[in-house]
Amino acid sequence: MNSFSRATLRTARPIPVKPNTTQYSVVASRLRLAPHQFCRASSSSEHQRESNTGKSAIVTGSSRGIGKSIALRLATDGYDVCINDIGANAEGCMEVVEEIRAIGRKSCFAIADVSKRGEVANMIQTSVKELGPLSTMVANAGIAQVKALLDLTEQDFEHMLAVNVTGLHNCYAEAAKQMISQHDRTPDNPGKLIGAASIVAFKPFALLSHYSAKHNITVNAYAPGIVGTAMWEIIDSELAKKKGQPKGSMIKKYVHDSTALGRVSVPEDVSKLVSFLASSDSNFVTGQTQVVDGGIIYT
Ligand SMILES: NC(=O)c1ccc[n+]([C@@H]2O[C@H](COP(=O)([O-])OP(=O)(O)OC[C@H]3O[C@@H](n4cnc5c(N)ncnc54)[C@H](O)[C@@H]3O)[C@@H](O)[C@H]2O)c1
């Protein structure tokens, strides 16, 4: 039984049926609620997205592709952004940092392998030192492997789990620890944990979101469809090899056969959704996985 129903039982007495504002204030005072907690009209300021200025975000795997688009979009939305990737993509990280500074926002980069907990903790400390308290973590880094079940080696499987599962957990857990230690999260200004999902692995993290919401941290995921990034170049060429088809034909076929809106997705389709998930407009959204695929999966 939640505290609202407990309070209702304790104070259960007939309430005049006349539907006027006095009735609501009597009920509100019996429940020891301030009038605005019981019922309130919305004001025009509540229809505006709050500014993100002064907030900072980390976007993992953001030297290219969807992560880069998210980082640039959040910077345009007012965030200072920490770019992350593995060492092999350090040059791409530096380029994105420069692009963000040109927008007029602060930026830095932290090389870290998200599958290593210690490296993730260091990345967060670098970001906090350079950009201030952490508001939003976008756990975007991920890998794809194009192999039939029986061809997957033990190492393939471990690597996939390490990056796509342990990596996400490391980013969520370390970011949540940091946000809780800051004591600056409120229901009107929650921390945001946002993760990359996929239409291929469409499932919510119900227990995690429940746990985190207690600390004024929302947890949501975005599930892209077929996005024309380096990842799909690999998927396309591997599938084409297996089927004896020319390079570039598989992505076209998949989009033609399965996407209602009939085009390959671009990273900006995804970063527009993440912009919403990282903004005040989504402060009451948690535990959701939002598909953004041009009409492949229908929820
Ligand atoms: N492209 C798609 O169609 C598609 C569809 C569904 C989901 N996704 C997901 O969206 C996310 C971004 O995909 P993308 O298409 O931009 O892929 P991408 O391969 O272009 O970019 C992924 C980035 O993550 C980085 N990365 C990989 N392992 C890492 C690690 N251990 N630590 C830190 N960084 C690491 C890579 O170096 C790369 O820069 C991924 O999680 C992917 O699974 C993509």
The ligand as a Gaussian input file, in Angstrom:
#p B3LYP/6-31G(d) Opt

LIG

0 1
 N       23.535000       1.528000     -36.793000
 C       22.415000       0.906000     -36.509000
 O       21.648000       0.571000     -37.416000
 C       22.035000       0.611000     -35.080000
 C       20.799000      -0.011000     -34.854000
 C       20.422000      -0.311000     -33.558000
 C       21.252000       0.008000     -32.489000
 N       22.446000       0.612000     -32.728000
 C       23.286000       0.904000     -31.561000
 O       23.571000       2.297000     -31.531000
 C       24.877000       2.504000     -30.973000
 C       25.721000       3.324000     -31.939000
 O       25.800000       2.632000     -33.178000
 P       26.532000       3.218000     -34.486000
 O       25.744000       2.742000     -35.636000
 O       26.820000       4.647000     -34.328000
 O       27.876000       2.329000     -34.447000
 P       29.394000       2.723000     -34.801000
 O       30.110000       1.434000     -34.894000
 O       29.463000       3.664000     -35.934000
 O       29.845000       3.524000     -33.480000
 C       30.005000       2.879000     -32.232000
 C       31.154000       3.532000     -31.498000
 O       31.318000       2.858000     -30.233000
 C       32.705000       2.696000     -30.022000
 N       32.990000       1.576000     -29.124000
 C       32.937000       0.248000     -29.417000
 N       33.333000      -0.474000     -28.349000
 C       33.635000       0.423000     -27.359000
 C       34.113000       0.290000     -26.038000
 N       34.359000      -0.916000     -25.510000
 N       34.312000       1.406000     -25.312000
 C       34.104000       2.648000     -25.840000
 N       33.647000       2.823000     -27.108000
 C       33.427000       1.728000     -27.862000
 C       33.277000       2.421000     -31.417000
 O       34.687000       2.628000     -31.452000
 C       32.485000       3.402000     -32.251000
 O       33.107000       4.656000     -32.352000
 C       25.461000       1.115000     -30.718000
 O       25.277000       0.761000     -29.360000
 C       24.625000       0.211000     -31.610000
 O       24.565000      -1.125000     -31.129000
 C       22.853000       0.919000     -33.997000

